[in-house]
Protein backbone atom coordinates (compact mmCIF):
# COMPACT_ATOMS: atom_id res chain seq x y z
CA UNK A 1 0.00 0.00 0.00
CA UNK A 2 1.34 3.42 -0.96
CA UNK A 3 2.18 5.81 1.90
CA UNK A 4 -0.21 8.51 0.67
CA UNK A 5 -3.53 7.48 -0.87
CA UNK A 6 -5.73 10.01 -2.68
CA UNK A 7 -9.25 10.41 -1.35
CA UNK A 8 -11.88 8.77 -3.58
CA UNK A 9 -13.44 11.12 -6.09
CA UNK A 10 -10.31 13.22 -6.58
CA UNK A 11 -9.30 12.67 -10.19
CA UNK A 12 -6.63 15.36 -10.40
CA UNK A 13 -2.97 14.46 -10.84
CA UNK A 14 -1.28 15.09 -8.56
CA UNK A 15 -4.03 14.70 -5.96
CA UNK A 16 -3.95 17.31 -3.20
CA UNK A 17 -6.16 15.55 -0.63
CA UNK A 18 -4.40 12.47 0.64
CA UNK A 19 -4.67 9.92 3.45
CA UNK A 20 -1.44 9.02 5.22
CA UNK A 21 -1.85 5.25 5.26
CA UNK A 22 0.94 4.94 7.84
CA UNK A 23 -0.68 7.28 10.38
CA UNK A 24 -1.45 5.66 13.75
CA UNK A 25 -4.63 3.57 13.64
CA UNK A 26 -6.27 5.58 16.41
CA UNK A 27 -5.76 8.78 14.41
CA UNK A 28 -7.23 7.23 11.26
CA UNK A 29 -10.17 5.89 13.28
CA UNK A 30 -10.82 9.27 14.91
CA UNK A 31 -10.81 10.98 11.50
CA UNK A 32 -13.24 8.42 10.07
CA UNK A 33 -15.44 8.59 13.17
CA UNK A 34 -15.71 12.38 13.00
CA UNK A 35 -16.73 12.40 9.34
CA UNK A 36 -19.25 9.56 9.60
CA UNK A 37 -20.83 10.88 12.81
CA UNK A 38 -21.16 14.37 11.32
CA UNK A 39 -23.14 13.02 8.36
CA UNK A 40 -25.20 10.83 10.67
CA UNK A 41 -26.08 13.75 12.93
CA UNK A 42 -27.16 15.96 10.02
CA UNK A 43 -29.29 13.17 8.53
CA UNK A 44 -30.90 12.45 11.91
CA UNK A 45 -31.74 16.13 12.33
CA UNK A 46 -33.42 16.18 8.94
CA UNK A 47 -35.27 12.90 9.53
CA UNK A 48 -36.89 14.15 12.74
CA UNK A 49 -38.02 17.55 11.43
CA UNK A 50 -41.42 17.32 9.84
CA UNK A 51 -41.46 20.98 8.72
CA UNK A 52 -38.62 20.59 6.20
CA UNK A 53 -39.94 20.56 2.65
CA UNK A 54 -38.92 18.09 -0.04
CA UNK A 55 -37.64 20.26 -2.86
CA UNK A 56 -35.98 17.73 -5.19
CA UNK A 57 -33.21 20.09 -6.29
CA UNK A 58 -32.31 21.01 -2.71
CA UNK A 59 -32.31 17.37 -1.63
CA UNK A 60 -30.09 16.39 -4.58
CA UNK A 61 -27.59 19.15 -3.78
CA UNK A 62 -27.71 18.33 -0.08
CA UNK A 63 -27.06 14.63 -0.70
CA UNK A 64 -24.04 15.51 -2.85
CA UNK A 65 -22.73 17.65 0.00
CA UNK A 66 -23.14 14.84 2.55
CA UNK A 67 -21.53 12.18 0.37
CA UNK A 68 -18.12 13.92 0.55
CA UNK A 69 -17.41 13.40 4.28
CA UNK A 70 -19.13 10.02 4.19
CA UNK A 71 -16.88 8.85 1.35
CA UNK A 72 -13.83 10.23 3.19
CA UNK A 73 -14.83 8.25 6.27
CA UNK A 74 -15.24 5.09 4.21
CA UNK A 75 -11.81 5.61 2.63
CA UNK A 76 -10.29 5.95 6.08
CA UNK A 77 -12.07 2.81 7.29
CA UNK A 78 -10.71 1.00 4.21
CA UNK A 79 -7.15 1.94 5.18
CA UNK A 80 -7.78 0.81 8.76
CA UNK A 81 -9.14 -2.52 7.51
CA UNK A 82 -6.15 -3.11 5.25
CA UNK A 83 -3.74 -2.32 8.07
CA UNK A 84 -5.53 -4.61 10.52
CA UNK A 85 -5.66 -7.47 8.01
CA UNK A 86 -1.93 -7.02 7.38
CA UNK A 87 -1.28 -7.21 11.13
CA UNK A 88 -3.26 -10.43 11.42
CA UNK A 89 -1.25 -12.02 8.58
CA UNK A 90 2.05 -11.20 10.34
Rosetta constraint file for C-alpha pairs under 8 A:
AtomPair CA 1 CA 21 HARMONIC 7.65 0.50
AtomPair CA 2 CA 21 HARMONIC 7.22 0.50
AtomPair CA 3 CA 20 HARMONIC 5.87 0.50
AtomPair CA 3 CA 21 HARMONIC 5.27 0.50
AtomPair CA 3 CA 22 HARMONIC 6.13 0.50
AtomPair CA 4 CA 18 HARMONIC 5.76 0.50
AtomPair CA 4 CA 19 HARMONIC 5.44 0.50
AtomPair CA 4 CA 20 HARMONIC 4.74 0.50
AtomPair CA 4 CA 21 HARMONIC 5.86 0.50
AtomPair CA 5 CA 18 HARMONIC 5.28 0.50
AtomPair CA 5 CA 19 HARMONIC 5.09 0.50
AtomPair CA 5 CA 20 HARMONIC 6.63 0.50
AtomPair CA 5 CA 21 HARMONIC 6.74 0.50
AtomPair CA 6 CA 10 HARMONIC 6.81 0.50
AtomPair CA 6 CA 15 HARMONIC 5.98 0.50
AtomPair CA 6 CA 16 HARMONIC 7.54 0.50
AtomPair CA 6 CA 17 HARMONIC 5.93 0.50
AtomPair CA 6 CA 18 HARMONIC 4.35 0.50
AtomPair CA 6 CA 19 HARMONIC 6.23 0.50
AtomPair CA 7 CA 17 HARMONIC 6.04 0.50
AtomPair CA 7 CA 18 HARMONIC 5.64 0.50
AtomPair CA 7 CA 19 HARMONIC 6.66 0.50
AtomPair CA 7 CA 72 HARMONIC 6.45 0.50
AtomPair CA 7 CA 75 HARMONIC 6.73 0.50
AtomPair CA 8 CA 71 HARMONIC 7.02 0.50
AtomPair CA 8 CA 72 HARMONIC 7.19 0.50
AtomPair CA 8 CA 75 HARMONIC 6.96 0.50
AtomPair CA 10 CA 15 HARMONIC 6.48 0.50
AtomPair CA 10 CA 17 HARMONIC 7.61 0.50
AtomPair CA 11 CA 15 HARMONIC 7.06 0.50
AtomPair CA 12 CA 16 HARMONIC 7.93 0.50
AtomPair CA 19 CA 76 HARMONIC 7.37 0.50
AtomPair CA 21 CA 79 HARMONIC 6.25 0.50
AtomPair CA 23 CA 27 HARMONIC 6.66 0.50
AtomPair CA 23 CA 28 HARMONIC 6.62 0.50
AtomPair CA 24 CA 28 HARMONIC 6.49 0.50
AtomPair CA 25 CA 29 HARMONIC 6.02 0.50
AtomPair CA 25 CA 80 HARMONIC 6.43 0.50
AtomPair CA 26 CA 30 HARMONIC 6.05 0.50
AtomPair CA 27 CA 31 HARMONIC 6.23 0.50
AtomPair CA 28 CA 32 HARMONIC 6.24 0.50
AtomPair CA 28 CA 76 HARMONIC 6.14 0.50
AtomPair CA 28 CA 77 HARMONIC 7.66 0.50
AtomPair CA 28 CA 80 HARMONIC 6.91 0.50
AtomPair CA 29 CA 33 HARMONIC 5.93 0.50
AtomPair CA 29 CA 76 HARMONIC 7.20 0.50
AtomPair CA 29 CA 77 HARMONIC 7.00 0.50
AtomPair CA 29 CA 80 HARMONIC 7.21 0.50
AtomPair CA 30 CA 34 HARMONIC 6.10 0.50
AtomPair CA 31 CA 35 HARMONIC 6.46 0.50
AtomPair CA 31 CA 73 HARMONIC 7.14 0.50
AtomPair CA 31 CA 76 HARMONIC 7.41 0.50
AtomPair CA 32 CA 36 HARMONIC 6.13 0.50
AtomPair CA 32 CA 72 HARMONIC 7.14 0.50
AtomPair CA 32 CA 73 HARMONIC 4.12 0.50
AtomPair CA 32 CA 74 HARMONIC 7.02 0.50
AtomPair CA 32 CA 76 HARMONIC 5.54 0.50
AtomPair CA 32 CA 77 HARMONIC 6.37 0.50
AtomPair CA 33 CA 37 HARMONIC 5.87 0.50
AtomPair CA 33 CA 73 HARMONIC 6.93 0.50
AtomPair CA 34 CA 38 HARMONIC 6.04 0.50
AtomPair CA 34 CA 73 HARMONIC 7.94 0.50
AtomPair CA 35 CA 39 HARMONIC 6.51 0.50
AtomPair CA 35 CA 69 HARMONIC 5.21 0.50
AtomPair CA 35 CA 70 HARMONIC 6.17 0.50
AtomPair CA 35 CA 72 HARMONIC 7.15 0.50
AtomPair CA 35 CA 73 HARMONIC 5.50 0.50
AtomPair CA 36 CA 40 HARMONIC 6.18 0.50
AtomPair CA 36 CA 69 HARMONIC 6.81 0.50
AtomPair CA 36 CA 70 HARMONIC 5.43 0.50
AtomPair CA 36 CA 73 HARMONIC 5.69 0.50
AtomPair CA 37 CA 41 HARMONIC 5.98 0.50
AtomPair CA 38 CA 42 HARMONIC 6.34 0.50
AtomPair CA 39 CA 43 HARMONIC 6.16 0.50
AtomPair CA 39 CA 66 HARMONIC 6.08 0.50
AtomPair CA 39 CA 69 HARMONIC 7.04 0.50
AtomPair CA 39 CA 70 HARMONIC 6.52 0.50
AtomPair CA 40 CA 44 HARMONIC 6.05 0.50
AtomPair CA 41 CA 45 HARMONIC 6.17 0.50
AtomPair CA 42 CA 46 HARMONIC 6.35 0.50
AtomPair CA 43 CA 47 HARMONIC 6.07 0.50
AtomPair CA 44 CA 48 HARMONIC 6.28 0.50
AtomPair CA 45 CA 49 HARMONIC 6.50 0.50
AtomPair CA 46 CA 52 HARMONIC 7.35 0.50
AtomPair CA 54 CA 58 HARMONIC 7.71 0.50
AtomPair CA 54 CA 59 HARMONIC 6.84 0.50
AtomPair CA 55 CA 59 HARMONIC 6.19 0.50
AtomPair CA 56 CA 60 HARMONIC 6.07 0.50
AtomPair CA 57 CA 61 HARMONIC 6.23 0.50
AtomPair CA 58 CA 62 HARMONIC 5.94 0.50
AtomPair CA 59 CA 63 HARMONIC 5.99 0.50
AtomPair CA 60 CA 64 HARMONIC 6.36 0.50
AtomPair CA 61 CA 65 HARMONIC 6.34 0.50
AtomPair CA 62 CA 66 HARMONIC 6.33 0.50
AtomPair CA 63 CA 67 HARMONIC 6.14 0.50
AtomPair CA 64 CA 68 HARMONIC 7.01 0.50
AtomPair CA 66 CA 70 HARMONIC 6.48 0.50
AtomPair CA 67 CA 71 HARMONIC 5.81 0.50
AtomPair CA 68 CA 72 HARMONIC 6.25 0.50
AtomPair CA 69 CA 73 HARMONIC 6.09 0.50
AtomPair CA 70 CA 74 HARMONIC 6.28 0.50
AtomPair CA 71 CA 75 HARMONIC 6.15 0.50
AtomPair CA 72 CA 76 HARMONIC 6.26 0.50
AtomPair CA 73 CA 77 HARMONIC 6.18 0.50
AtomPair CA 74 CA 78 HARMONIC 6.10 0.50
AtomPair CA 75 CA 79 HARMONIC 6.46 0.50
AtomPair CA 76 CA 80 HARMONIC 6.32 0.50
AtomPair CA 77 CA 81 HARMONIC 6.09 0.50
AtomPair CA 78 CA 82 HARMONIC 6.23 0.50
AtomPair CA 79 CA 83 HARMONIC 6.18 0.50
AtomPair CA 80 CA 84 HARMONIC 6.12 0.50
AtomPair CA 81 CA 85 HARMONIC 6.07 0.50
AtomPair CA 82 CA 86 HARMONIC 6.14 0.50
AtomPair CA 83 CA 87 HARMONIC 6.28 0.50
AtomPair CA 84 CA 88 HARMONIC 6.32 0.50
AtomPair CA 85 CA 89 HARMONIC 6.36 0.50
AtomPair CA 86 CA 90 HARMONIC 6.48 0.50
